[in-house]
């Protein structure tokens, strides 16, 4: 499968950039982010939650960058991506099921996160054969 032959180190770096950018979007400008997606204001007492989410995203991005540096760490990095992406998707799907209203982008985001996680899982399963 040619699409599984992409160098894993590059893939982990791309995931790290994507995750870091999303984290900064949440934590660096939470008022803008909430206004954009929910058309409401963030109470100042809640800003720490957005900054905590940013810290989690940046920590995972750093872990992925570190994992991209050596072949023996690629598989743990890819499995981290699977858990992270599928965790996001599961949270969105839960919200869709139990919340009376949800943004139109939620199913789209859940689909993208599921597919990104699936791709990382397939790369992890193929990592024994992939020698970069």
C-alpha positions as CSV (number, residue, x, y, z in Angstrom):
1,X,0.0,0.0,0.0
2,X,1.8,3.1,-1.2
3,X,-0.2,5.5,1.0
4,X,1.3,3.7,4.0
5,X,4.9,4.4,2.8
6,X,4.9,8.0,3.8
7,X,7.8,8.6,6.2
8,X,6.4,8.2,9.6
9,X,8.6,10.9,11.1
10,X,7.1,13.4,8.6
11,X,3.6,12.3,9.4
12,X,4.2,12.7,13.2
13,X,5.6,16.2,12.6
14,X,2.5,17.1,10.6
15,X,0.2,15.8,13.3
16,X,2.2,17.8,15.9
17,X,1.8,21.0,13.9
18,X,-1.9,20.4,13.5
19,X,-2.5,19.6,17.2
20,X,-0.3,22.5,18.3
21,X,-2.2,24.9,16.1
22,X,-5.5,23.7,17.4
23,X,-4.3,24.0,21.0
24,X,-3.2,27.6,20.4
25,X,-6.5,28.4,18.8
26,X,-8.2,27.2,22.0
27,X,-5.9,28.7,24.6
28,X,-4.3,31.8,23.1
29,X,-7.5,33.4,21.9
30,X,-10.4,31.6,23.7
31,X,-12.8,34.6,23.5
32,X,-12.4,34.6,19.7
33,X,-12.7,30.8,19.4
34,X,-15.9,30.7,21.4
35,X,-17.4,33.6,19.6
36,X,-16.6,32.0,16.3
37,X,-18.2,28.6,17.1
38,X,-20.8,29.3,19.8
39,X,-21.6,33.0,19.3
40,X,-21.3,33.6,23.1
41,X,-18.9,35.0,25.5
42,X,-16.5,33.1,27.8
43,X,-16.7,34.0,31.4
44,X,-13.3,35.1,32.7
45,X,-13.5,32.3,35.4
46,X,-13.6,29.7,32.6
47,X,-10.5,30.9,30.7
48,X,-8.3,28.5,32.7
49,X,-10.2,25.6,31.1
50,X,-9.3,26.7,27.6
51,X,-5.7,27.3,28.7
52,X,-5.5,23.8,30.2
53,X,-6.8,22.4,26.9
54,X,-4.1,24.3,25.1
55,X,-1.5,22.9,27.5
56,X,-2.7,19.4,26.9
57,X,-2.6,19.9,23.1
58,X,0.9,21.4,23.2
59,X,2.1,18.6,25.4
60,X,0.9,16.0,23.0
61,X,2.4,17.9,20.1
62,X,5.8,18.0,21.9
63,X,5.5,14.2,22.5
64,X,4.8,13.6,18.8
65,X,7.8,15.8,17.8
66,X,10.0,13.8,20.2
67,X,8.6,10.5,18.8
68,X,9.4,11.6,15.3
69,X,13.1,11.8,16.0
70,X,13.8,8.0,16.1
71,X,12.2,5.0,14.4
72,X,11.7,3.0,17.6
73,X,9.5,5.8,18.9
74,X,7.3,6.1,15.9
75,X,4.8,3.4,16.9
76,X,4.1,5.0,20.4
77,X,3.7,8.3,18.7
78,X,1.2,6.9,16.2
79,X,-0.8,5.2,18.9
80,X,-0.9,8.5,20.8
81,X,-2.4,10.1,17.7
82,X,-5.0,7.3,17.5
83,X,-6.0,7.7,21.1
84,X,-6.1,11.5,20.8
85,X,-8.0,11.7,17.6
86,X,-10.5,9.0,18.5
87,X,-10.9,10.6,22.0
88,X,-11.9,13.9,20.3
89,X,-14.2,12.1,17.9
90,X,-15.9,10.1,20.8
91,X,-16.4,13.3,22.8
92,X,-18.0,15.0,19.8
93,X,-20.3,12.0,19.1
94,X,-21.3,11.9,22.7
95,X,-22.2,15.6,22.6
96,X,-24.2,15.0,19.4
97,X,-26.1,12.2,21.2
98,X,-26.9,14.0,24.5
99,X,-26.9,17.7,23.8
100,X,-30.1,19.2,22.5
101,X,-28.2,21.4,20.0
102,X,-24.7,21.1,18.5
103,X,-22.8,23.0,15.9
104,X,-23.0,21.8,12.3
105,X,-19.3,21.3,12.2
106,X,-19.3,18.7,15.0
107,X,-20.1,15.7,12.7
108,X,-17.6,16.9,10.1
109,X,-14.9,17.3,12.8
110,X,-15.7,13.9,14.3
111,X,-15.4,12.3,10.8
112,X,-12.1,14.0,10.1
113,X,-10.8,13.0,13.6
114,X,-11.9,9.4,13.1
115,X,-10.2,9.2,9.7
116,X,-6.9,10.8,11.0
117,X,-6.9,8.3,13.8
118,X,-7.6,5.4,11.5
119,X,-4.7,6.5,9.2
120,X,-2.4,6.7,12.2
121,X,-3.5,3.2,13.3
122,X,-2.9,1.8,9.9
123,X,0.6,3.4,9.9
124,X,1.3,1.9,13.4
125,X,0.2,-1.5,12.2
126,X,2.5,-1.2,9.1
127,X,5.4,0.3,11.1
128,X,7.1,-3.0,11.5
129,X,7.4,-3.2,7.7
130,X,8.1,0.5,7.3
131,X,11.7,1.3,7.6
132,X,11.6,5.0,6.7
